[in-house]
Amino acid sequence: MKKGLILLLLSLTLILAACTDQQPASQEEAPEEAVAEESTEAAEETEEASTEQTSQAGDAEIPAAVDKPLKIAAIMEFSTGTFASQYVSGLEAQVEKFGGEVQIYNANNDLSQMANHLQTAINQGVDGILIDHGRAEALNQGVEEALEKGIPVVTFDNDITVDGVTAISQDDYSLAWGTLKQMAQDIDGEGNIVYVWAGGFTPLERRNVIYEAFLEHYPNVSEVARFGSVSNNTALDSQNQMEAVLKKYPEEGSIDAVFAPYDEFAKGVTRAIQQAGRDEIKVYGIDLSDEDLQIMQEENSPWVTTAATDPAEVAGVQVRFLYQKIAGEETPSIYALDPSVVNVSDLPDEPVTMADVGQHIEGWGSPNAARSPWMDALEAKNGQ
């Protein structure tokens, strides 16, 4: 078991080195350690930038470029699910604290519509653009036009690597590895598992890289079923698909675990398992929200582990980087938020909300990321 884990970590190092084409040209050097290095390097770059900003800010005078109500556009590929709703709340809250206004554009899983929304925002002459998910082939042209017109852009969870854009992510490799490592320990490195996955989404594709390496180095773990789709009702679709799998494998012990690297997947398969009375099957997810916590804390819930960042804080970091760009400050080309692994066994018996997670999970949240000294003054000026 230990030998297999060492081999897996070495392979993850090589895999992540091969993934450097997702990073800007300035980030060409491969990570030296598996999974965690991406977020560490990005965090160090941001810390250096923050130190420089602190020395330059001095008296924390608010830059003139942000000392007024700004109009921000948020272009989203989709807004379904509780993670997305808490992400939107985080965007709105941080922009409001800065005295600005944010317009949310939801493309409903239509990349061409997303590109149209981006063009609309550019034509309206907004002060800054936030992009959530999407694909480079659909959005690069619009992003480049925005930059040419002096509109800064900050992206989240996509493959856009245009010079001048700050791209933030949840460090999808670490998210996947954190959950899969716990699953491997719980099933003792062997058993039958179900994988819920859909291509065409950058974060899911990155998580899949780690999953495929995991399977290769745990030969006694067998994938007996794979399904998944992202729609306007992903949780219900996942529930129906899992119900079909359970009918195919009705015997207790025929399935040991489910890896569901998106919380809408995890919610659906959890409901299917509960309704079938197959609570011996454990669910390992990615992402976290108040609704997810409620499901995980139900008595005998199959959903036992998830790896996540705080979606509201992800949004806050994205907004703060955008305001730094508008203020003329240097920002990193990439920034990855450090995820946490949340096990139900680490939570108290009483119900927990997202606001409480930090009391029980070490390292949860990063409220000081991408925060310049003048931001406190700007928030105070706007009564926040």
Summary of the structure (lengths in Angstrom):
residues: 384
radius of gyration: 21.0
end to end distance: 52.0
largest distance: 67.9
contacts: 1345
relative contact order: 0.15
helix: 49%
strand: 16%
